[in-house]
């Protein structure tokens, strides 16, 4: 049995007994296990995240905070030669897919995603507007791939000012993209 499999079983056990506030800590612990080779573990990670978000959603935990913690932990700890934009795209799609599969509030998950992306971009000294644009575009596209209703929910949740970034989305489901993302603070 591999170390990762033993860790995964331990994390699953922790999730079953964790209260809402502890669930976020468990998610961060699990993300550290997956982050080294995030892309190759994507299906397994998506399943784990679905279970974790479902646990948060069923309790009285803060879903946006759980997503925020997940995004921060993945992007801050990832070590790869792949472009950060690609990682932001994968993380955004994974969060939306997992939230929809867990049947939790995708709007709240979307907001947690963007808050995490903004803080990561600042921490990594990336262009915050571009990072938010990439994340919002990927999130809305992933949501529309699930179904039109989910797409509209995520699109509405991500339109406006989020974490100091003003986002204006193109209003065409087939060609969703961020038309404009800039700092709302002048």
Secondary structure, DSSP 4 states (H G I P E B T S, - for coil): --HHHHHHHHHHHHHHH--HHHHHHHHHHHHHHHGGGTGGGHHHHHHHHHHHHHHHHHTT--HHHHHHHHHHHHHHH---SS-HHHHHHHHHHHHHHHHHHHT--HHHHHHHHHHHHHHHHHHTT--HHHHHHHHHHHHHHHHHHH-HHHHHHHHHHHSEEETTEEEEE-S-GGG--EEEEEES--
